[in-house]
Each structure stands twice: as C-alpha cells, then as structure tokens.
Amino acid sequence: MIQAETLELLEWSRLCQHLATFAATKLGAIAARHLQLPSHPAESAVLLEQTKEAYLLESRTTTGLSFEGIQDIGDSLERAERQGILSGKALLDIATTLAGMRRLRRMLDEQEDVPTLQALVSEIRTYPELEQHIHHCIDDRGEVADRASAKLADLRQQLKTVRDRIYQSLNKIIQRQTTSLQQMVITQRGDRFVLAVKASHKDTIPGIVHDTSSTGVTLYIEPYAIVETGNKLRQLQRQEQREQEAILQALTLKIAEVQGDLEHLLATAIKLDLATAKARYSLWLEGNPPRFIEQSEGITLRQLRHPLLVWQHKHEQGSAVIPIDVQVNPKTRVVAITGPNTGGKTVTLKTIGLAALMAKVGLFIPAREPVELPWFEHILADIGDEQSLEQSLSTFSGHIRRISRILDAIQTPEETITPNLILLDEVGAGTDPAEGSALAIALLQYLAAHVHLTIATTHYGELKALKYQDERFENASVEFDEASLSPTYRLLWGIPGRSNALSIAQRLGLPQTILSLAQERVGGLSQDVNEVIAGLEAQRKRQENKADAAAQLLTKAERFYQEVSERAQSLQEREQALKQSQEQTVQNAIAQAKAEIAQVIRELQQQPKTGQNAQKATQALQQVQERHLPPPPARKKPSYLPKIGERVRVPRLGQTAEVLSLSDNQEELSVRFGLMKMTIPITDIESLDGKKVELPPKEPRKTPTVSITPPAKPPVAIRTSSNTLDIRGKRVHQVESDLEQAINKATQSGILWVIHGKGTGKLREGVHEWLTRHPQVERFELAPQNEGGSGVTIAYLV
C-alpha cells in the first residue's frame, strides 16, 4: 500500500503516460502505462540491457525496430481457447502479427551487439504455414475467400446464377408495369427482393407485401413470379453461411492448438515494444544509462533533471529545467536538505525518487555520465500534506500515519542496512517545534541505522548540527537569491540552508520595530550561525566564479591551440605539395627517357645483332633514375601514438572517446564514446593535452627494373611443367608462397616461367616487384611474343 502511495506522490503514473507515447503498438502503450517495478536486481539488469540494445538500434538504423502488422490478438486467443469461432478479421490480425514478429526476429538476427534482444526472440515460433493457410482462406477485407473450399466456391457460383435470374425477372416486370411502380428500381426488404408498387395499383403486380411506406402510398411487393427463386436464394445463402462457419471453425481450432506459443509470441512483442519505447524516451530525454553500484560506493547524479519538468518545458512551453548535482558519500546514510520555502526542496526529493525508479525499470536517467546509484529494493516517500476531514487527521497525524507504514514496510533484523531509499518532506512538521525537532532527530537516527539512504527536508536548525556529531549525516541546501527574493533552485552540498524569513520580511516592507523584536527573540547564537552560513555561501560563490573564469580561459587556450595547429597543418601541406611537384618533374624526365629507350628496343627487335646497344641503353636509364630520384626516407614512428584504454579527443565530432584497438599498420583505430563505437583514421584524434598523430609519408612505390636483353646462353630454353607456374586469376598476396615453392623446384634448371596473363597489369607489376626483392632471382624479362609476350615473365635464377 505504501509503495502505491509513493508512486502516486512521485507522479510516477505521469511519467508512464509520457513513456506510453513512444510505444509503437496498443499493447506496448498499455504495458508502459502499467509499468511493473522489478523485485530483484537481476531483473533490472536485464531490462537495462534491453533498453541499451534498443537504444543502439535506434542510433544505428534510420527507423529502428518496426512493429508493423502486430495487433492486439489477446482477446482472440482467449476466445479460441474457449472454443469460440473467430471472425475473419481476427484471423487476419493473427496472420499479420505472425508476419510482423518474423520480420522483427529476422532484423534482430542480422544485427550485432544485441544478444539480449536476440535471446528474447530466439524461442518464439511464428508458424509461417498457419499464416499462409489463413491468407489462403481469408481475403484482405477479412472475408472468407472463394478459394477456401470447392464447396464454398460452388455455392457462391449458384448464388450468383439465382440472383441474376431474379434480376432478369424483376427487370421484365418493370418494363411491362412502368405505370404501376412508384420507383423504377429493384430494392430489398430483409433478404427478399421487392418492387416499390403504388398502393392504388397493387393488383396489377400480384405478390407478397413485405413493407409499406410511412405514408401508405407505396407497397414493397415481392412478385409471385420470383418467390420460389427467392426461396432458393435464401437456402443457398444459409448453406454459404454454414460453409463459412465451418471454415472459420477449422481455422480457429488450428489457432487453439498453438494458443500457448502465440501467447508467448505476443508477450515477446510487448517486451520488445516496451524496450524500444524506453530507448526512444531515453533518447528524447538525452539520458544516460545508470550503473548499479555497491553500498560501499558513492552515488553520482550530476546535472540531474526532473523528467516531468523536461516534458513540461518541451511540450507545454514551461520554464527551462534547472539541473541539480547529487553526490552522496558512501558513508552517508541521511541527507538533511534545508532552505527557504519554494526553494525546490520537494522537487529535489521527487527528482531523486524518480531517478531511482527509472533506473529500476531499465530507463536511462536525464543526467550527465557517469550515472551511478545503488539498486533500491523499496523507494518510499512521505511528501505533501495528508490532512483528512473524513478521517479526522491533522497534518502531523497524516505524516505520522504514513511514516509508520514506511517503517512497517522496511522492518529488518537489527544492525542490518536495508537497500531502501526513504524520502521525507518536512520531517517532524505540523506540531510543537521542540517536540517535532526531537522526533525528527530520533527518526533520522533510527533510519541511519537501518536504511541505505534517507533524504529529508526540514526547517529545524537542530538537524543541521547532526552532521558535526555523526559522520552518517550530511547537509545540503537550496540556494536563495536575497537580491531578487527568489530561489535559484540549485542544490548546494555540505552547507546548511537558512530560512531567510527575517531578510525576506525586511525587503517586503515589514516595520523595523517588529523585525527588531523578532531578532531579539531569535537570539544572537542563531544570528551568528546564519552569518557563518552566509559566509560559506559567499565563499562557495567566489570559488564557482573562479572555476567559471578558469573554464573560459581553458576554452580560449584550446581555441588558440586549434588555430596554431591549423596553420602548422597548412604549412606542412604546402611543403608536401612542393615536394610532390618536384618529384613529378623528375618522374616526367624519367618517363621521357624510358620512352626513348623503348624506341631503341623496338629497333633492336627488328635488328637482333644490336642487342649490346640495347643493354647499354637500359643501363643508361637506370643511371638516370639513380641520379634524379632521392633515396626513400627511413620510415619513422609517429611522434605520438595513443594507447589502448586512453581517453582522446575527436575534434571533428566534438567528443572525447576511449581507444579500444589500433590497426596493424597503426593508421586507424577503434574508439567508443557513450554507446557508440566507430573506426576512424588515427590522424582524426589528438590527446587531451593537444598532442596530434603525424604519420610519416608513405614510401614511394619502387619501379621494378625489367631486363629486356635476353641472355647470351639461356639456362633452359624449353618450358616444362617443373619450371612453369600458372597464377592467372589470383592476387599477389595469394601467390607469394606459390612463387617461393616454384623457385625452389626450378633451381636446378636455372629458369622459371611465370604465367600471369595480361589483364590490367596489376598482377604482372606485383610479380615483378616481388621478383626484384628475391635473392635467388638474378634478373627477369617478359617472354617473346610467340611464348605469351607481356602475359608471361621469365625469371633467371642464381
């Protein structure tokens, strides 16, 4: 009972209503409005994982999970279990639900990193054969189709024939008796076809009168000529109805046979929709996933916002939400929040209570990361005034009744700290201040010994001193701006609050005489305490101002560093461009020299005796390359290289991320920020202190030297299977081992024929580059035209 009261006091039902608007199905919305609180931490952990994975899908895909076709078939399943006959529309809803769940399971099976959702749908059965059978028998309008049975198709054909015969007979009568009819149309009364006959001419069309107009001028008569045919039509209609019922009953029996599996499928659809709704609501709230901590760890809820106030701000044009910071020391058991009325103490209690409930049901919390709080078995609250004329309860009595129910709910063995959260508003209020203060102190000391955390608001000054007597107590206060006489709604930790009653009264114009008398009654000690508190508040304000100034200075420094880095990058790019231009000039000169040598080679091919001159030309080309191309620089390691687990900054995304892994070539790395993982170039990151990764320029690709001069005495002029390797259709990295083995086999013959084909030339270039580096290859050349030409390379071995 007290749990239900607490949910009502915290306005949990309003939050559930907001959550329901993000559901995709009617059943999901109902489940969201009646959200059940888990009774064990493991249940909350599973719900939280479901939300995380659904959140990941919402972020990764454009539409998230699609629940198209899934209907509320619960009543239909219950009717089938009770041997009732389902309508065609109900059967069609079952078929579309089966198809929709099959699509959902297929989509989840195709995803990565969603094991919890995949496990949820792994055991459902979607019965595709049952779905096909329903679609075979039921058309898109929910009617039984002619194809459902041969008998039904025959009956409907007979019905059409009989109906056409009736229309033909009635049309003939209309043509003959035009003067006797009130309207020249065929109409129906009940299931009988009739004509609208003038009452004065009823004898001209003998038949059965089925109806009369309100004025009595028109009689609706079924002519005797079609009575027998009408009876035949009626018999066929009844036979059609019985056949349709038989088909629907047969389909219903099939549904009843798998009713348990279909109920499990429907429950799974509701869980998936609820997880998706939680993810979408969390995304809308800009929330972060909570982490359940042990009792030995401290609670951290920074920049925590009230979810209902966020909704009010976004949907109802309410005021902007002012966040609060909640950081509770592990040893703290009771937090006493003090301060003036309307300062936000009650809203703080509700915000903390809702955050604990949201974490428990698997929702993200609208707070900055990290979000850390314990799993509370009970969240119980006494908030507001419980006066009751009907029960003769005063404010004080109402509070005591509710607190008694809270204590009954958390009864545990002595010396045991229960995992509960107790929220008390104006504890001890509504009675004599001295007795109320004493009762409040006793209650809070009892709760400190039995409950993990109690947060209480109060105006009693005696409760502020408990922190200095017992390390289990902590003070907090809501800030109040005396200049504007308005609260700031900020929560200050470690500093007790002041009621500010006399200051407010003075600024609002209360006579000084009254204020002086009040000040004398308050006493000097109270005034001294207030002055100390005021000094602490001023000191805190100065520290916050200095922190803001330091943050602004840091922002300026980062911006200046960014500008300097960009200029340095620009200079490096210009220098690199200049080097590339110089190298391009050299390459062009070499290309020209190669062209000249190629011309010489063509002439030598026509005149074989001048091969010695071609050899000299080739040597000259190599000298040109050595003279113009600078030696490749030694590859240096980057000046800065991030380590796995290190936090780095990604400037183009405006995010800080954690390094998960580095690629083998140290040019890419995998990072994670929040729930997102991605792979980015290593040059896109920088360290938190501004160090950037500068990769050395890649070595220019070495141009293989091809000797075009055949040896004077080739080792083996004949190509055999032992000195021939065919690598056509493969890639360079795939054939390196084949080349190594072929060289070992062909060592005795001293020559190796490599058939690589012509193609694009990539494979030939790769083979040439590999042969250039091999110590057993003296030289290599392209084969003669009659032996394959540029599609075959001959390697001469040492």
Secondary structure, DSSP 8 states (H G I E B T S, - for coil): -HHHHHHHHTTHHHHHHHHHTT-SSHHHHHHHHT----SSHHHHHHHHHHHHHHHHHHHHSSS-S--TT----HHHHHHHHTT----HHHHHHHHHHHHHHHHHHHHHHT-SS-HHHHHHHTT----HHHHHHHHHHB-TTS-B-GGG-HHHHHHHHHHHHHHHHHHHHHHHHHHH-GGGEEEEEEEEETTEEEEEEEGGGGGGS-EEEEEE-TTSSEEEEEEGGGHHHHHHHHHHHHHHHHHHHHHHHHHHHHHHHTHHHHHHHHHHHHHHHHHHHHHHHHHHHT-B-EEEE-TTS-EEEEEE--HHHHHHHHHS-------EEEEE-TT--EEEEE--TTSSHHHHHHHHHHHHHHHHTT--BSSEEEEEEE--SEEEEE-S---BTTTTB-HHHHHHHHHHHHHHHT---TT--EEEEEEESSTT-SS-HHHHHHHHHHHHHHHHHHEEEEEEE---GGGGGGGGT-TTEEEEEEEEETTTTEEEEEEEES------HHHHHHHTT--HHHHHHHHHHH-HHHHHHHHHHHHHHHHHHHHHHHHHHHHHHHHHHHHHHHHHHHHHHHHHHHHHHHHHHHHHHHHHHHHHHHHHHHHHHHHHHH-GGGHHHHHHHHHHHHHHHHHHS---------S----TT-EEEETTTTEEEEEEEE-TTSSEEEEEETTEEEEEEGGG-EETTS-B----------------S--SS-S--S--GGGEEE-TT--HHHHHHHHHHHHHHTTTTTEEEEE--STTSHHHHHHHHHHHH-TTEEEEEE--GGGTGGGEEEEEE-
